[in-house]
Amino acid sequence: MEGNFGPVEQVLWPVSVFSGVIMCKVVYDLTRKISTVHFKGYDKLSRLQRIEWNNRGFSTFHAIVVAAVSFYLLVVSDLFKSGTQGEFVINRKSFLSDTIFGISLGYFLSDLAMILWHFPSLGGKEYVLHHGLSMFSIFLSLVSGKAHMYILMILLTETTTPFVNLRWYLDLAGQKSSNLYLYNGVALFLGWMVVQLHPVVFFSWIK
């Protein structure tokens, strides 16, 4: 850990984690304000439903950000492609991967705090376990400087989260019979299939 905790990391890690927390707060408030203006049924929701509505707003935003960055680092950049660097893939990392890990830690901390504060309304023990294991895995990869590729592959699975959240929004809004609900379900299924297959595709890509 000492070799991976230099002057840059001493600033980058706390700042990125704090940025993740601030991101959640800002998007939570924006979701509330936008929903109040553009969704007539928002004010009719119960207090806990509004909290979860806003919570899923920053959940969706985080998912889009980390999935996009993960895709860039795994597929677009040369960071993990064979022959581009002398060191083993498991030891490769970058400033951007460190940053996105810190932001994700900030997100998971924020979401876990809300889950525990409103427990079990926003999620039961399985959510606490999921978030705890996620933070532990990201933290270990961050402080060791290893296995960034594998954590990014896991974060790429966040691709399906916006579809899951949209399904919840449409259900709560009474739109289960709408075409959008159907199309979103198809997109969720296809996205899930891609997520399950993407490790095979990726390992073929880096050869």
N, C-alpha and C positions, 0 to 999 in steps of 0.2 A: 504493500500500500504506500509506503514512504516514497518509492520511486515514481509513483503515479500521482503524488500529491504535491506538485511543485507550486511555484508562485502563481502561475496562471490558474491552476485548478482551485487554489485557495480562494480565488475571487470568483471564478466562473461557476463553480458548483453552488455556493450559497445564492449567488445572484440568479442563476437559472431556476433553482427551486423556488425562490421568492417570486420570480417572474411567473412561474406556473400558478402559484397561489393567486397573484394579482390578476392573471388572465381569467381564472375561474370567477373571481369576484366581478370583474368588468363584464364578462359575457353573461353572468347570472343577472346582473342589473339591466343590461341591454335587452335580454330576453323578456324580462318582466315589462319593461317600458314598451317594447315593440308589440308584445302580445296584448297589452292593455289597449293599444290604439287600433291594431289590425285584426284582432280576434275577439268578436263580440261576446263569445261565451267564456272568455278568460275570467272576468269578474264574478261569474256565476259558479266557478269552481270552488271547492272547499279550500281551506288554508293549506292543508297538506298536499292537495292536488296541485295547487299553484307552486308550492315549493318544489315538488318533483318536476313539474313542467319546466321551471327555470333551471333546475339542476340538470335536466337532460339537455338543456341548451348548451351549457359549457361542456357537457359530456360529448356532445356532437362536435363542437368546435375542436376540442382536444383530439378527438379521433381523426378528424380531417387533417389537422396539422401534423400529428405524429405519423399517420399513414403516408402523407405526401413526402415528408422528410425521409422516412424509412425507404420508400420506393426510390427516391433520388439516390440515397447512399448505397442501396443494394443493387440497383439496376443501372442507373444513369452514370453515376460516378465510377471511377476506376479503383475505389478504395479496396474492394474485396475481390477484384478480378485477378485471376492467376497470371503470374508473369509481370505484374505491374509493380510489385514491391518484393523485397528480399525476405521479409519476415513472414512467419506463418499467419494464416488468416485469423486464427483465434487471438492473435496479439495485435491485430490492426484496430485502430481507433482514429477518431478525428475530433477536432474542435466542435464540429457540428453534432457528432454523435454524443459527445459529453453534454452539450447544451440541451439536446432534446431529451436525454435521460433525466437531466435535472428538472426540466419543465414537466415531464411526466410524473416525477416524484412529487412535485408541487401539486399537480392535479390529483393524484391518488390520495395525498394527505388531505386536501380540501374535501374531496368526495367522501373519504372515510370519516372525517370529522362530522360532516352532515349526516351520514348514515348513523353514526353513534349517537349524535344529538337527538335525532328523531327516531331512533331504533324502536321497533322494527319497521316503521312505515316506509322507509326508502330502501329497505333490503334487510334480509335476515343474516344469520350467521355465515351463510355461504358467501355473501358479499364481503363480509369482514375478512373471511379467510382468503378470498380471491385478491382483495386489495393488499392484504398483509403479505401474501406470497409474491405478488407483483412488485411491491416496493422492495422486498428483500432481494429478489432477483436482480432488479435494476441497480440497487445499491451495491451489491456484490460486484456486478460487472463494472460499475462506475469506479469504485475504489481500487479494483484490481487492474483495471485497464484491459481486461480480457473478455472474450466472448461477446463483443459488441455486435457482431454480425447476427448471432443467434437471438439476442434481445431485440434487435431491429426486425428480425423476421416475425417475432411474436407481436411486436407493436404494429406491424403491417396488417395483422388480423383485425385491427381496429377499423378496417375498411367497412366492415359490416355494421358497426355501431350506429351510424346515421340512419340506416334502414330500420334497425331495431327500434330506435327512438321515434322515427317517423310513424312506424306501425302503432306505437303507444299513443302518439299524438292523435292520429286519425281515429283510433279506437275510442279515446276519451271524447273526441269531438263528434262521435256518432257517425263516422264516415266509413264504417266497415263494409258497406255495400257499394262504395264508390270505386270507379276505375283506378283511381290513384292508389287505393288500398291494395287492389289486385296487382297492379304494376309494381308497387313497392315490394309486395311479397315475392314476386318473380325475381326482382333485382336482389332481394335478400338471399334467396335460394342460390342464384347464380354466383353471388358474391361469396357465399359460404363455400360453394364448390371450388372457386378459385383459391380461396384461403387455404383449403385443405390440400390443394395440388401445388401451391406456390413453392414449397420447399424443394420439390422434385424439379420444377422448372428452373429454380434459381441455381441449384447445384449443377444443373446441366449448363447453365449460362456461364458460370465462373470457370468452367474447365478450359 
